[in-house]
């Protein structure tokens, strides 16, 4: 390595007076340059010893000359690399790792009186009232001299290095970990005491404790998931990159028109193979419906409805409470439905109609007769089945061969088998046809005229009674005095007035009833129109619907509310499910 000594100008001027040689320094000859070059090559080859700096360390001969040669102003007399190392005067003085910001407050110094310049609210000297973080007191510590807070620590001005700023354990106090260890030791001691007490009471409890300790390590081996390797001794889980049995989502169906695959999020929401009944992958949307997601959604809805009714309930805050209340609510709801059903059946009957035919008869053989050829083709189609109503048909009672209503004559219904016009009568067969006489038209007319005459007689009797009562009242009035007459006339006039008032009220009531009826009719018509309009809006596309922002909003009248109540569907009606 070529090492050239660059002597500063000040040193040359200083040595000029001391030396008796020429004024200019000696120049290296060609021989000197050749020897220096050979020495440098020998050092690089390893045949010559390396150059040594002022501290006694070897200098690497392969370092370039522009790095090894020191500048002239550095003032070196021999080969050195000191100028390439960090300079002590320019190096920053960083704080050590044992120093960090102080936490909390200084409890060692406690003030009993308010000090001048302290916080007027809490009495601490390290901040002012506007910077105080304590609760504002009604009367500050300046006036009360009570409850003076401790001073905060004077935080040091730390000059942290690059590593010190990023050290996650910087400022950690090891005594905190000691406190955690002590806490766990106390818990273990308490467990040992409990086990000792159990053994004193029941000596067989030792086997149960041993089984519990074994169970803790037993389930670690069962955690071996596909694509993972679990070592129960070291408790280390190694996850492989991908399970080889897994097929990529986009490879399940190569048809470009199949379910859309989003490569950015690696999601395929639809089922790529909808025609395959038992496919391994049914799309990501199928996961939202499977499992406990439906139960979770039902629980969330129940919590919202309960909160709307004033019950303080939350799914995430109190899941156990919500689950218990939901189970209790379902139990009460089923009990209430069964009670309502039983009460209706007890009152109206008809329990036998609710008993359905066994499933074997519904889905198995039928009474429809069909004929087939040897090749499996139909000879003749199935017989045409007559439609039956929901009512009981062809029920023959009391020895009748026909049903009630099979015979009609002269505006009367009867049985065709015996011509009996009495319902629920006993059938006597052909003998009954000869006994029952035909009803003549003369008799019918006579019966009708007798009824009219009887009505006329009753009316005449009522008129005679009213006339006799009026004549008797006139005779008695003549015998009374004049004062009685006056009082009676006044009473009659009052009665007439009262009657007139009552008639007026009745007329008014009739008019009001007519008006209310007319209003109700109009409201019912409007409600029908609105229902039809709503059905029409639901049938068309959403984008073709009009806006309702310009419609005038009014409070519904009583007639409109009555029409709505009459027209609305009553799902809560207990008899609606039996219709």
Buried (B, 14 or more C-beta within 10 A) or exposed (E): BEBEEEEBEEEEEEEEEEEEEEEEEEEEEEEEEEEBEEBBEEBBEEEBEBBEBEEEEEBEBEBEEEEBBBEEEEEBEEBBBEEEEEEEEEEEEEBEBEBBEEEEBBEEEEBEEBBEEBBBBBBBBBBEEEEBEBEEBEEBBBEEEEEBBBBBEEEEEBEBEEEBEEBEEBBEEEEEEEEEEEEEEEEEEEEEEEEEEBEEEEEEBEEEEEEEEEEEEEEBEEEEEEBEEBEBEEEEEEEEEEEEEEEEBBEBBEEEEBBEBEEEEEEBBBBBBEEEEEBEBBBBBEEEEEEEEEEEEEBEEBBEEBEEEEEEBEBEEBEEBBBEBBEEEEEEEEEEEEEEBEEBBEEEEEEEEEEEEEEEEEEEEEEEEEEEEEEEEEEEEEEEEEEEEEEEEEEEEEEBEBBBEEBEEEEEEBBBBBBBBEEEBEBBEEEBBEEBEEBEEEEEEEEEEEEEEEEEEEEEEEEEEEEEEEEEEEEEEEEEEEEEEEEEEEEEEEEEEEEEEEEEEEEEEEEEEEEEEEBBEEBBEBBEEBEEEEEEEEEEEEEEEEEEEEEEEEEEEEBBEBBBEEEEEEEEEEEEEEE
